[in-house]
């Protein structure tokens, strides 16, 4: 992708291996247990299923008086989610476990190759898994 392009925070069902061929991207990852804080839509009928309804590009505007209060509240709540950030550079590979949320920012013009494998439905005792995503993610009908 071109520099500055982002991918909305989302999860993939299968395990994901990402190899950066050229350039660099920042990945911000959160475990399944954080689902309720990220505005992820878990309604299979929604066009944005598996993706966040939040526009993280608005984080720099939290102090603006014209930002809707509802959006400000959600973005501040998302800021309390546990997360880890890493920069994936050319020649490196990143493993993303099943159902982990990831927000991606292209830092340079880049190309990557992804390989996905089967779902790990149980996940991890500490970080969570399928039950957390099924029970904690919002649906389009319940999103504030």
C-alpha positions as CSV (number, residue, x, y, z in Angstrom):
1,X,0.0,0.0,0.0
2,X,0.9,3.6,-0.3
3,X,2.3,5.6,2.6
4,X,-0.5,6.7,5.0
5,X,-3.0,4.1,3.9
6,X,-4.7,2.4,6.9
7,X,-6.7,-0.8,7.4
8,X,-9.6,-0.5,10.0
9,X,-9.1,-2.4,13.2
10,X,-10.5,-5.9,12.5
11,X,-9.9,-9.6,13.2
12,X,-9.3,-12.6,11.0
13,X,-10.6,-16.0,12.0
14,X,-7.6,-17.9,10.9
15,X,-4.0,-17.7,12.1
16,X,-2.2,-15.1,10.0
17,X,1.4,-14.9,8.9
18,X,2.4,-11.6,7.3
19,X,5.7,-11.2,5.4
20,X,6.7,-7.7,4.5
21,X,8.3,-7.8,1.1
22,X,9.2,-4.1,0.8
23,X,8.6,-1.0,2.9
24,X,7.2,-0.9,6.4
25,X,3.8,-1.0,8.2
26,X,2.8,-0.4,11.9
27,X,0.6,-3.1,13.4
28,X,-1.3,-2.3,16.5
29,X,-2.6,-5.6,18.0
30,X,-5.1,-6.3,20.7
31,X,-6.2,-9.7,22.1
32,X,-9.7,-11.1,21.8
33,X,-10.5,-10.2,25.4
34,X,-10.4,-6.5,24.4
35,X,-13.3,-6.8,21.9
36,X,-15.8,-4.8,23.9
37,X,-13.6,-1.8,23.9
38,X,-12.8,-1.6,20.2
39,X,-16.2,-1.0,18.6
40,X,-15.9,-4.3,16.6
41,X,-19.1,-5.3,14.8
42,X,-20.0,-9.0,15.3
43,X,-23.2,-9.0,13.4
44,X,-22.7,-11.5,10.5
45,X,-25.3,-9.6,8.4
46,X,-23.5,-6.3,8.6
47,X,-21.3,-5.0,5.7
48,X,-18.6,-4.2,8.3
49,X,-18.6,-7.5,10.1
50,X,-15.3,-8.1,11.9
51,X,-14.3,-4.4,11.6
52,X,-14.3,-1.5,14.0
53,X,-16.9,1.2,13.6
54,X,-14.4,3.7,15.1
55,X,-12.3,6.1,13.0
56,X,-8.9,6.1,14.7
57,X,-7.9,9.0,12.5
58,X,-10.1,11.2,14.8
59,X,-7.9,10.5,17.8
60,X,-6.1,13.8,17.3
61,X,-9.4,15.7,17.4
62,X,-10.7,14.6,20.8
63,X,-10.4,18.1,22.2
64,X,-12.4,19.7,19.3
65,X,-15.7,21.0,20.5
66,X,-17.5,19.8,17.3
67,X,-16.6,16.1,17.8
68,X,-19.8,14.2,18.7
69,X,-19.8,13.2,22.4
70,X,-20.7,9.6,21.5
71,X,-17.6,9.3,19.2
72,X,-15.3,10.9,21.8
73,X,-16.6,8.5,24.5
74,X,-16.0,5.5,22.3
75,X,-12.5,6.6,21.2
76,X,-11.5,7.3,24.8
77,X,-12.8,3.9,25.8
78,X,-10.9,2.2,23.0
79,X,-7.8,3.9,24.4
80,X,-8.1,1.8,27.5
81,X,-7.8,-1.5,25.5
82,X,-4.6,-3.5,26.0
83,X,-2.5,-3.4,22.9
84,X,1.0,-3.9,21.5
85,X,2.5,-2.0,18.6
86,X,5.2,-3.1,16.3
87,X,6.7,-2.0,13.0
88,X,7.1,-4.7,10.4
89,X,9.9,-4.0,8.0
90,X,11.0,-5.6,4.7
91,X,12.3,-9.2,5.3
92,X,10.4,-9.6,8.6
93,X,7.4,-11.9,9.3
94,X,4.6,-11.2,11.9
95,X,2.4,-13.9,13.3
96,X,-1.1,-12.8,14.2
97,X,-3.0,-15.4,16.3
98,X,-6.7,-16.2,15.4
99,X,-9.2,-13.5,16.4
100,X,-6.5,-10.9,17.4
101,X,-7.5,-7.4,16.4
102,X,-5.1,-5.5,14.2
103,X,-5.0,-1.9,12.9
104,X,-2.5,-1.3,10.2
105,X,-0.8,1.9,9.0
106,X,1.5,2.0,6.0
107,X,4.6,3.9,7.0
108,X,6.2,3.6,3.5
109,X,5.1,2.4,0.1
110,X,5.0,-1.3,0.9
111,X,4.0,-4.8,-0.3
112,X,3.2,-7.8,1.9
113,X,2.3,-11.4,1.5
114,X,-0.2,-13.0,3.9
115,X,-0.8,-16.7,4.5
116,X,-3.7,-17.8,6.7
117,X,-4.3,-21.2,8.3
118,X,-7.1,-22.7,10.4
119,X,-8.9,-21.2,13.3
120,X,-7.8,-21.7,16.9
121,X,-11.2,-21.5,18.5
122,X,-10.0,-21.8,22.1
123,X,-7.4,-19.1,22.0
124,X,-5.5,-18.5,25.2
125,X,-6.5,-18.4,28.8
126,X,-4.8,-15.0,29.3
127,X,-5.7,-13.3,26.0
128,X,-9.0,-15.0,25.2
129,X,-10.5,-16.6,22.1
130,X,-13.8,-17.2,20.2
131,X,-16.1,-17.0,23.2
132,X,-14.8,-13.5,24.0
133,X,-15.3,-12.3,20.4
134,X,-18.8,-13.9,20.3
135,X,-19.9,-12.5,23.6
136,X,-18.1,-9.1,23.9
137,X,-18.1,-7.6,20.4
138,X,-20.9,-5.2,19.7
139,X,-23.6,-5.7,17.0
140,X,-24.7,-3.0,14.7
141,X,-28.0,-2.7,16.6
142,X,-26.3,-2.2,20.0
143,X,-23.5,0.2,18.9
144,X,-24.0,3.5,20.7
